[in-house]
């Protein structure tokens, strides 16, 4: 909020490290299986793109297989939000091409 000073504390640093560890833990991530349903989820912000490759392990249980992110170029930061979202889809499909090529899509 305006007028409030924001500080990064040692407790926040530990919480951030714990989240990173949990996201990369073997019990959280799965190996890619070409016979399982696969989904790519993307997001775009004013400064970067993010994507996660998910696979269905059990009905209604999706687990991450891979994560990806990148910063936007100075030109890309001037794109409209809808254009950044479209860029995120295109970039994620290219980034995860080896996983997605030949897969059935919806």
C-alpha positions, 0 to 999 in steps of 0.5 A: 500500500502507498505509505507503507514500507515493504521489507523482505525478512529472514522469515519471508526468505525461508518461506520462499525457499520452502516453497521452491523446495516443495515445488521441486520435490520428487513427490510433487513432480512426476516423470513424463508419460506419453500415454497420460493426458497432458495439459499446458497452463500459461500465464503472462505478466507485464514483465514475464511469461510462465508455464507449467506442463501437467499430466493427469495421474488419477482422475482429477489429479494433475501433477507438474512435469516441468516448469518454465519461465522467461522475462519479456523483452523491452518490446514485448513489455509494451504488448497488450495483455491479450497479446502477452497471453497469446505469446505465452501460449506460443512460447510454451508450445515451442518450449515443451515441443518435445513433450507435446509433438504428436500428442492428442490435443483438445 
